Amino acid sequence: MSGASIAPEADQPKEFAFTPENLERAKKIIAKYPEGKQQSAVIPLLDIAQRQHHNWIPRVAMDHVADLLDMPRIRVYEVASFYTMFNKAPVGRHFFQVCTTTPCWLRGSGDVMRALQDRAACGNHETSEDGLFSVLEVECLGACVNAPMVQINDDFYEDLDYDKTVALIDALKAGQQTTPGPQNGRTNSEALSGATTLLNMRPGHRPAVPASAARPVADGAQADQPDPAPGGAPPAHEVAAQAEASPGAHRGDAEPEKKGRPVQKVETSGGHAGTTDKGEK
């Protein structure tokens, strides 16, 4: 299981080597780093090793990465132990990482955990007897606006509740294709009622064109009319026209009148500089 858990010796394989395809991928990644800095490739190589070995990294795989990068093995162990994205013990085919931090907890992550216990027969730090599911409570995964959510292997499933989690588990048990993202029908992290901002940027909407940027129109042809702005606001071409007609709206126009103390000027007399108010003798 992810985190500090390490597979017992009985579960550790005796040997590991990259497949020819993965070895080629590893060499391409290493080649991206300057000479003498190849050890910086340790994280992506550990990721390749984990994906090759059923979503967990045995000790021999860490040793293989260390030898390939010519770095002490203990340093690879340190990296693999620090990042919770690396599993040091076997996990189920569908690895549920359930966010239970405050936003997800307030939105019902407890119901998600209950559904996993009821339907997948495993709780936190457990793997189901059939090897299909593993569950781990984790800290914030950065999808708070779509809480509660889980990460299953590489994908986020969001806007869950008890029933949606049960349906997701059942689909995975049946080998059906599932769709990552929000499970309540909304688009990404959009409001449930639909978009509320940047409406003129939605597909199929032609942005308003300022009058100063309009194309010349041939005699007898009809000019393009800018789209009206949402919410009853003045169209963009009217706003642009008002700005052009307003004095001081553009750099280079006459400076507006200044209020307050009269402007002072600098006078020189006898090689010394001094200041006097306008109107002083």
VOBA-1610 file (N, C-alpha, C; in pm, whole numbers, padded with zeros to 5 digits, always signed):
BEGIN
Met+00084-00119+00000Met+00000+00000+00000Met+00088+00124+00000Ser+00035+00232-00054Ser+00110+00356-00062Ser+00146+00406+00077Gly+00243+00496+00084Gly+00286+00553+00210Gly+00404+00477+00265Ala+00409+00461+00399Ala+00524+00398+00462Ala+00523+00246+00449Ser+00408+00189+00412Ser+00397+00044+00405Ser+00490-00014+00300Ile+00565-00117+00335Ile+00656-00185+00244Ile+00620-00333+00242Ala+00620-00390+00124Ala+00582-00530+00109Ala+00677-00619+00189Pro+00623-00721+00254Pro+00711-00815+00327Pro+00801-00890+00230Glu+00904-00951+00286Glu+01004-01018+00203Glu+00941-01128+00117Ala+00837-01192+00168Ala+00774-01299+00093Ala+00709-01250-00036Asp+00670-01122-00040Asp+00606-01066-00159Asp+00704-00999-00254Gln+00831-00989-00212Gln+00930-00921-00295Gln+00982-01015-00404Pro+00973-00974-00533Pro+01029-01059-00639Pro+01181-01060-00632Lys+01241-01159-00694Lys+01386-01175-00689Lys+01460-01093-00794Glu+01392-01057-00902Glu+01459-00982-01007Glu+01360-00890-01078Phe+01415-00788-01144Phe+01334-00693-01219Phe+01423-00630-01326Ala+01365-00608-01442Ala+01434-00536-01549Ala+01328-00470-01637Phe+01361-00354-01688Phe+01269-00287-01779Phe+01250-00372-01905Thr+01129-00368-01958Thr+01106-00427-02090Thr+01183-00345-02193Pro+01208-00400-02312Pro+01280-00321-02413Pro+01212-00187-02443Glu+01079-00188-02447Glu+01009-00063-02475Glu+01028+00038-02362Asn+01017-00009-02237Asn+01033+00083-02124Asn+01178+00127-02106Leu+01272+00040-02140Leu+01412+00079-02134Leu+01440+00191-02234Glu+01380+00183-02351Glu+01397+00288-02450Glu+01337+00419-02401Arg+01219+00410-02337Arg+01157+00530-02280Arg+01246+00590-02172Ala+01303+00504-02088Ala+01389+00553-01980Ala+01513+00624-02036Lys+01572+00569-02140Lys+01690+00632-02199Lys+01658+00769-02258Lys+01541+00782-02318Lys+01500+00911-02374Lys+01481+01015-02264Ile+01426+00971-02150Ile+01408+01063-02037Ile+01543+01105-01980Ile+01633+01008-01963Ile+01765+01040-01909Ile+01839+01138-01998Ala+01822+01124-02131Ala+01892+01209-02226Ala+01849+01356-02218Lys+01737+01382-02153Lys+01690+01521-02141Lys+01772+01602-02041Tyr+01847+01534-01955Tyr+01919+01603-01848Tyr+02066+01624-01886Pro+02126+01734-01839Pro+02266+01761-01871Pro+02358+01653-01815Glu+02477+01646-01872Glu+02577+01550-01826Glu+02603+01570-01677Gly+02599+01462-01602Gly+02622+01469-01458Gly+02496+01492-01377Lys+02383+01518-01443Lys+02257+01544-01374Lys+02152+01436-01403Gln+02196+01322-01452Gln+02103+01217-01492Gln+02022+01163-01374Gln+02074+01178-01252Gln+02002+01128-01136Gln+01869+01200-01116Ser+01853+01316-01179Ser+01726+01389-01170Ser+01612+01312-01236Ala+01644+01211-01312Ala+01541+01131-01380Ala+01483+01022-01291Val+01519+01020-01164Val+01479+00910-01077Val+01327+00901-01063Ile+01257+01012-01053Ile+01111+01006-01033Ile+01040+00950-01156Pro+01064+01003-01277Pro+00995+00943-01392Pro+01032+00797-01415Leu+01156+00756-01382Leu+01192+00616-01400Leu+01123+00526-01297Leu+01107+00576-01176Leu+01031+00499-01077Leu+00885+00485-01121Asp+00832+00588-01184Asp+00694+00581-01233Asp+00680+00474-01342Ile+00777+00469-01432Ile+00775+00365-01537Ile+00782+00226-01473Ala+00870+00212-01372Ala+00884+00082-01306Ala+00754+00041-01238Gln+00688+00135-01174Gln+00563+00104-01104Gln+00454+00060-01203Arg+00444+00130-01315Arg+00343+00094-01415Arg+00372-00043-01476Gln+00499-00077-01489Gln+00533-00207-01545Gln+00502-00319-01447His+00516-00290-01317His+00505-00398-01216His+00372-00387-01139His+00261-00388-01209His+00128-00400-01147His+00100-00291-01045Asn+00147-00171-01074Asn+00116-00052-00993Asn+00181-00052-00855Trp+00292-00122-00839Trp+00372-00106-00718Trp+00519-00132-00750Ile+00609-00082-00662Ile+00753-00088-00689Ile+00821-00180-00587Pro+00867-00295-00629Pro+00943-00381-00537Pro+01085-00327-00519Arg+01154-00380-00422Arg+01289-00330-00393Arg+01384-00354-00511Val+01368-00466-00580Val+01459-00494-00692Val+01438-00393-00806Ala+01317-00339-00819Ala+01293-00237-00921Ala+01363-00107-00884Met+01362-00072-00753Met+01435+00046-00708Met+01584+00028-00732Asp+01635-00094-00706Asp+01776-00121-00730Asp+01809-00106-00879His+01720-00154-00964His+01742-00146-01109His+01749+00001-01154Val+01661+00084-01101Val+01663+00227-01135Val+01793+00291-01083Ala+01833+00255-00962Ala+01956+00311-00905Ala+02077+00275-00990Asp+02087+00151-01032Asp+02200+00108-01114Asp+02200+00176-01250Leu+02082+00195-01304Leu+02071+00258-01436Leu+02115+00405-01430Leu+02091+00469-01316Leu+02126+00611-01300Leu+02259+00630-01229Asp+02326+00519-01193Asp+02455+00524-01125Asp+02446+00610-00998Met+02347+00577-00915Met+02331+00650-00788Met+02315+00549-00675Pro+02349+00587-00552Pro+02336+00493-00440Pro+02192+00445-00425Arg+02177+00317-00397Arg+02043+00261-00387Arg+01962+00324-00275Ile+02030+00360-00166Ile+01958+00418-00053Ile+01891+00549-00094Arg+01950+00623-00188Arg+01890+00750-00231Arg+01761+00725-00310Val+01758+00616-00386Val+01635+00582-00458Val+01528+00537-00357Tyr+01569+00461-00253Tyr+01473+00422-00150Tyr+01414+00546-00083Glu+01497+00646-00059Glu+01450+00769+00007Glu+01346+00840-00079Val+01369+00848-00209Val+01273+00914-00298Val+01142+00836-00302Ala+01151+00705-00319Ala+01031+00622-00327Ala+00952+00624-00198Ser+01020+00638-00085Ser+00952+00641+00045Ser+00890+00776+00075Phe+00944+00881+00015Phe+00896+01017+00045Phe+00765+01045-00026Tyr+00754+01006-00152Tyr+00637+01040-00233Tyr+00531+00931-00223Thr+00410+00972-00182Thr+00302+00875-00165Thr+00248+00825-00298Met+00289+00885-00410Met+00245+00837-00541Met+00308+00701-00574Phe+00413+00664-00501Phe+00479+00536-00524Phe+00430+00434-00421Asn+00385+00320-00471Asn+00336+00213-00384Asn+00447+00111-00364Lys+00479+00088-00239Lys+00587-00007-00206Lys+00535-00145-00171Ala+00406-00165-00186Ala+00344-00295-00159Ala+00233-00316-00261Pro+00193-00439-00286Pro+00089-00464-00386Pro-00041-00391-00354Val-00108-00345-00458Val-00239-00280-00446Val-00335-00347-00543Gly-00463-00320-00525Gly-00563-00377-00612Gly-00557-00317-00752Arg-00629-00382-00844Arg-00631-00333-00982Arg-00687-00192-00989His-00784-00162-00903His-00844-00028-00898His-00808+00032-00761Phe-00712+00122-00763Phe-00659+00178-00639Phe-00732+00310-00609Phe-00820+00305-00508Phe-00899+00422-00468Phe-00820+00505-00366Gln-00786+00627-00403Gln-00730+00722-00307Gln-00840+00824-00277Val-00891+00818-00157Val-01009+00898-00120Val-00965+01021-00041Cys-00997+01138-00094Cys-00965+01261-00021Cys-01064+01276+00094Thr-01010+01291+00215Thr-01095+01313+00332Thr-01058+01442+00404Thr-00990+01533+00333Thr-00957+01663+00391Thr-01085+01745+00401Thr-01080+01858+00472Thr-01199+01932+00515Thr-01304+01954+00406Pro-01272+02011+00287Pro-01379+02035+00189Pro-01451+01906+00148Cys-01376+01799+00122Cys-01439+01673+00083Cys-01516+01612+00201Trp-01462+01627+00320Trp-01531+01574+00438Trp-01664+01644+00459Leu-01665+01777+00444Leu-01789+01852+00460Leu-01892+01816+00353Arg-01844+01774+00237Arg-01934+01743+00126Arg-01969+01594+00117Gly-01919+01514+00213Gly-01966+01375+00217Gly-01866+01268+00186Ser-01736+01292+00211Ser-01638+01187+00185Ser-01661+01065+00274Gly-01726+01085+00389Gly-01759+00972+00475Gly-01853+00874+00406Asp-01944+00927+00324Asp-02036+00840+00248Asp-01960+00761+00142Val-01858+00824+00084Val-01776+00755-00016Val-01702+00638+00050Met-01644+00662+00167Met-01574+00555+00238Met-01671+00444+00279Arg-01792+00481+00318Arg-01892+00382+00358Arg-01933+00296+00238Ala-01946+00358+00121Ala-01981+00283+00001Ala-01871+00183-00035Leu-01747+00223-00019Leu-01636+00132-00048Leu-01636+00014+00049Gln-01663+00043+00175Gln-01668-00066+00273Gln-01783-00161+00243Asp-01898-00104+00205Asp-02017-00187+00182Asp-02007-00265+00051Arg-01957-00201-00055Arg-01966-00262-00188Arg-01836-00330-00231Ala-01722-00270-00193Ala-01593-00329-00233Ala-01533-00413-00121Ala-01595-00409-00004Ala-01551-00490+00111Ala-01409-00459+00153Cys-01372-00332+00149Cys-01242-00293+00202Cys-01248-00148+00250Gly-01174-00123+00358Gly-01166+00011+00415Gly-01027+00067+00397Asn-00996+00169+00476Asn-00868+00237+00464Asn-00751+00142+00487His-00651+00149+00398His-00531+00064+00406His-00565-00084+00387Glu-00671-00112+00311Glu-00709-00252+00289Glu-00723-00280+00140Thr-00709-00408+00106Thr-00730-00456-00031Thr-00835-00565-00026Ser-00927-00562-00121Ser-01034-00662-00123Ser-00977-00801-00150Glu-01048-00904-00106Glu-00999-01042-00119Glu-00982-01083-00265Asp-01063-01025-00353Asp-01051-01060-00495Asp-00940-00983-00566Gly-00873-00893-00493Gly-00763-00816-00551Gly-00805-00706-00646Leu-00935-00677-00653Leu-00981-00574-00745Leu-00964-00433-00690Phe-00979-00417-00557Phe-00984-00282-00500Phe-00887-00268-00384Ser-00823-00151-00378Ser-00750-00107-00261Ser-00798+00033-00226Val-00797+00065-00097Val-00848+00195-00051Val-00745+00260+00039Leu-00726+00390+00018Leu-00635+00467+00102Leu-00691+00608+00119Glu-00703+00653+00243Glu-00739+00792+00268Glu-00616+00879+00244Val-00635+00990+00171Val-00523+01078+00140Val-00561+01222+00171Glu-00458+01307+00168Glu-00482+01451+00188Glu-00528+01513+00057Cys-00551+01643+00059Cys-00613+01717-00051Cys-00550+01683-00187Leu-00635+01652-00283Leu-00590+01621-00419Leu-00616+01738-00514Gly-00664+01850-00462Gly-00674+01972-00543Gly-00798+01982-00629Ala-00904+01911-00596Ala-01029+01923-00671Ala-01142+01962-00576Cys-01114+02056-00487Cys-01207+02091-00380Cys-01341+02140-00433Val-01341+02212-00545Val-01467+02267-00597Val-01561+02156-00641Asn-01509+02036-00666Asn-01590+01922-00709Asn-01598+01815-00600Ala-01584+01857-00476Ala-01587+01763-00364Ala-01725+01699-00347Pro-01727+01573-00295Pro-01612+01488-00265Pro-01563+01415-00389Met-01439+01373-00384Met-01378+01310-00502Met-01282+01200-00459Val-01250+01113-00557Val-01149+01010-00536Val-01060+01006-00659Gln-00938+00957-00640Gln-00850+00928-00752Gln-00842+00776-00765Ile-00878+00725-00882Ile-00868+00581-00909Ile-00756+00563-01010Asn-00646+00503-00966Asn-00525+00494-01047Asn-00484+00634-01094Asp-00498+00666-01222Asp-00453+00798-01270Asp-00566+00900-01280Asp-00691+00860-01260Asp-00804+00946-01296Asp-00881+00995-01174Phe-00935+01119-01187Phe-01019+01179-01084Phe-01166+01149-01114Tyr-01241+01113-01011Tyr-01387+01098-01018Tyr-01445+01190-00911Glu-01529+01282-00954Glu-01568+01394-00867Glu-01720+01403-00851Asp-01761+01490-00758Asp-01904+01512-00729Asp-01972+01380-00695Leu-01912+01305-00603Leu-01964+01173-00566Leu-02059+01181-00446Asp-02136+01078-00428Asp-02211+01053-00307Asp-02215+00901-00288Tyr-02293+00855-00193Tyr-02294+00709-00167Tyr-02338+00632-00290Asp-02452+00671-00348Asp-02507+00595-00462Asp-02417+00601-00584Lys-02358+00718-00612Lys-02269+00730-00729Lys-02143+00647-00710Thr-02093+00640-00587Thr-01975+00558-00560Thr-02007+00410-00577Val-02124+00368-00529Val-02167+00229-00547Val-02177+00195-00696Ala-02237+00286-00774Ala-02251+00262-00918Ala-02114+00252-00985Leu-02021+00333-00940Leu-01886+00330-00995Leu-01817+00197-00963Ile-01830+00152-00840Ile-01770+00024-00801Ile-01831-00091-00881Asp-01963-00089-00897Asp-02030-00195-00973Asp-01982-00199-01118Ala-01964-00080-01178Ala-01917-00073-01316Ala-01776-00130-01328Leu-01690-00101-01232Leu-01554-00152-01235Leu-01553-00304-01214Lys-01638-00353-01127Lys-01648-00498-01106Lys-01689-00569-01235Ala-01779-00505-01311Ala-01830-00566-01434Ala-01737-00546-01552Gly-01626-00476-01530Gly-01532-00451-01639Gly-01579-00348-01739Gln-01674-00264-01698Gln-01728-00163-01788Gln-01638-00040-01794Gln-01649+00033-01904Gln-01575+00159-01921Gln-01638+00266-01834Thr-01558+00337-01757Thr-01609+00446-01674Thr-01557+00579-01727Thr-01628+00686-01694Thr-01592+00819-01743Thr-01540+00903-01627Pro-01412+00940-01627Pro-01359+01024-01519Pro-01424+01162-01522Gly-01400+01238-01414Gly-01453+01373-01403Gly-01578+01378-01318Pro-01654+01487-01327Pro-01776+01499-01247Pro-01875+01387-01277Gln-01938+01336-01173Gln-02034+01226-01188Gln-02179+01273-01175Asn-02198+01405-01169Asn-02334+01458-01156Asn-02381+01533-01280Gly-02305+01523-01390Gly-02350+01580-01515Gly-02298+01718-01547Arg-02232+01783-01454Arg-02183+01917-01485Arg-02055+01911-01568Thr-02021+02022-01630Thr-01901+02030-01713Thr-01784+02080-01629Asn-01682+01996-01613Asn-01564+02031-01535Asn-01605+02086-01398Ser-01562+02207-01363Ser-01599+02266-01234Ser-01697+02381-01253Glu-01774+02377-01361Glu-01874+02477-01389Glu-01987+02468-01286Ala-02060+02580-01267Ala-02176+02578-01178Ala-02278+02476-01228Leu-02352+02416-01136Leu-02450+02314-01174Leu-02553+02369-01271Ser-02585+02498-01258Ser-02684+02560-01346Ser-02626+02599-01481Gly-02496+02580-01500Gly-02432+02619-01625Gly-02337+02735-01606Ala-02276+02778-01715Ala-02178+02887-01708Ala-02244+03017-01663Thr-02172+03095-01583Thr-02222+03224-01535Thr-02132+03339-01575Thr-02015+03310-01625Thr-01922+03415-01666Thr-01865+03383-01803Leu-01808+03485-01869Leu-01744+03469-02000Leu-01840+03404-02099Leu-01966+03443-02092Leu-02066+03381-02179Leu-02036+03406-02326Asn-01974+03522-02357Asn-01945+03552-02497Asn-01826+03473-02550Met-01764+03390-02463Met-01653+03306-02507Met-01697+03162-02534Arg-01826+03136-02514Arg-01873+03000-02534Arg-01878+02965-02682Pro-01864+02835-02717Pro-01865+02795-02858Pro-01992+02842-02928Gly-01974+02894-03051Gly-02087+02941-03129Gly-02123+03085-03108His-02059+03150-03009His-02089+03291-02986His-01981+03375-03051Arg-02021+03471-03136Arg-01927+03558-03206Arg-01901+03681-03120Pro-01776+03706-03078Pro-01748+03820-02991Pro-01788+03951-03056Ala-01829+04048-02972Ala-01861+04181-03021Ala-01736+04247-03077Val-01752+04327-03185Val-01640+04392-03251Val-01653+04543-03232Pro-01550+04611-03174Pro-01557+04758-03161Pro-01574+04824-03297Ala-01642+04939-03296Ala-01667+05009-03422Ala-01538+05043-03494Ser-01433+05077-03419Ser-01306+05116-03480Ser-01236+05000-03549Ala-01277+04875-03516Ala-01211+04757-03573Ala-01297+04688-03677Ala-01413+04747-03713Ala-01502+04684-03808Ala-01443+04683-03948Arg-01477+04581-04029Arg-01426+04572-04166Arg-01496+04672-04255Pro-01426+04726-04355Pro-01494+04811-04454Pro-01602+04730-04525Val-01713+04795-04556Val-01825+04728-04620Val-01846+04787-04758Ala-01859+04701-04858Ala-01880+04747-04995Ala-02018+04810-05009Asp-02033+04894-05109Asp-02161+04959-05134Asp-02269+04855-05154Gly-02380+04874-05085Gly-02494+04785-05100Gly-02490+04662-05012Ala-02374+04638-04948Ala-02363+04521-04861Ala-02407+04557-04720Gln-02444+04458-04643Gln-02488+04480-04506Gln-02372+04458-04411Ala-02351+04554-04324Ala-02239+04546-04230Ala-02268+04440-04124Asp-02159+04376-04074Asp-02173+04283-03963Asp-02217+04360-03839Gln-02313+04307-03768Gln-02360+04371-03646Gln-02299+04299-03526Pro-02236+04375-03435Pro-02178+04310-03317Pro-02286+04242-03234Asp-02247+04135-03169Asp-02341+04065-03083Asp-02370+04148-02959Pro-02493+04144-02910Pro-02523+04219-02788Pro-02452+04158-02669Ala-02415+04243-02575Ala-02349+04193-02454Ala-02453+04131-02363Pro-02416+04028-02285Pro-02512+03963-02196Pro-02553+04055-02083Gly-02673+04031-02029Gly-02717+04104-01911Gly-02764+04244-01940Gly-02786+04280-02065Gly-02837+04413-02096Gly-02733+04522-02095Ala-02605+04488-02082Ala-02499+04588-02083Ala-02483+04644-02224Pro-02431+04768-02238Pro-02413+04826-02371Pro-02320+04739-02454Pro-02345+04725-02584Pro-02254+04649-02670Pro-02114+04707-02668Ala-02017+04623-02698Ala-01877+04666-02691Ala-01848+04782-02785His-01914+04786-02903His-01883+04893-02998His-01931+05028-02946Glu-02041+05029-02865Glu-02086+05154-02808Glu-01991+05202-02698Val-01945+05105-02617Val-01848+05142-02513Val-01723+05200-02574Ala-01675+05137-02684Ala-01554+05188-02750Ala-01577+05327-02806Ala-01696+05350-02865Ala-01724+05482-02923Ala-01730+05588-02815Gln-01789+05557-02698Gln-01794+05653-02589Gln-01654+05685-02538Ala-01568+05582-02532Ala-01432+05606-02484Ala-01355+05697-02579Glu-01377+05678-02711Glu-01308+05761-02808Glu-01355+05906-02800Ala-01481+05928-02761Ala-01534+06064-02755Ala-01502+06134-02625Ser-01455+06062-02525Ser-01428+06122-02395Ser-01291+06188-02393Pro-01283+06317-02351Pro-01152+06385-02344Pro-01064+06320-02238Gly-00937+06312-02270Gly-00842+06256-02174Gly-00847+06106-02167Ala-00920+06041-02260Ala-00932+05896-02255Ala-00809+05826-02310His-00730+05895-02392His-00613+05835-02454His-00489+05915-02418Arg-00379+05848-02415Arg-00252+05915-02389Arg-00224+06015-02501Gly-00181+06133-02464Gly-00153+06236-02563Gly-00260+06342-02565Asp-00380+06317-02506Asp-00483+06420-02499Asp-00441+06526-02399Ala-00516+06634-02398Ala-00483+06745-02307Ala-00491+06697-02163Glu-00397+06741-02082Glu-00392+06699-01943Glu-00508+06762-01869Pro-00586+06685-01792Pro-00699+06743-01719Pro-00650+06845-01616Glu-00739+06936-01581Glu-00705+07043-01487Glu-00670+06986-01351Lys-00563+07034-01292Lys-00521+06987-01162Lys-00576+07079-01054Lys-00617+07019-00944Lys-00671+07095-00833Lys-00570+07100-00721Gly-00589+07201-00630Gly-00501+07210-00516Gly-00401+07323-00530Arg-00283+07309-00472Arg-00182+07412-00469Arg-00137+07445-00611Pro-00118+07575-00642Pro-00072+07613-00776Pro+00062+07549-00807Val+00082+07521-00936Val+00205+07458-00981Val+00322+07552-00956Gln+00432+07495-00903Gln+00550+07575-00879Gln+00645+07564-00996Lys+00724+07667-01018Lys+00823+07665-01122Lys+00959+07692-01063Val+01061+07648-01132Val+01199+07663-01085Val+01263+07779-01159Glu+01319+07871-01084Glu+01389+07984-01143Glu+01534+07982-01098Thr+01621+08024-01182Thr+01764+08030-01146Thr+01809+08174-01147Ser+01882+08210-01046Ser+01935+08347-01038Ser+02069+08341-00969Gly+02169+08392-01039Gly+02303+08392-00981Gly+02358+08254-00958Gly+02315+08158-01042Gly+02368+08022-01031Gly+02299+07940-00926His+02199+07997-00855His+02127+07919-00753His+01986+07894-00799Ala+01935+07779-00766Ala+01799+07745-00804Ala+01704+07772-00689Gly+01585+07820-00720Gly+01485+07845-00619Gly+01349+07821-00676Thr+01247+07815-00591Thr+01110+07791-00638Thr+01022+07905-00592Thr+00929+07943-00677Thr+00830+08045-00642Thr+00696+08000-00692Asp+00590+08038-00621Asp+00456+08009-00668Asp+00423+08099-00785Lys+00332+08053-00871Lys+00288+08136-00981Lys+00224+08262-00923Gly+00256+08372-00983Gly+00199+08498-00938Gly+00287+08571-00842Glu+00392+08508-00785Glu+00484+08577-00695Glu+00579+08666-00772Lys+00613+08777-00716Lys+00710+08867-00777Lys+00850+08828-00735
//
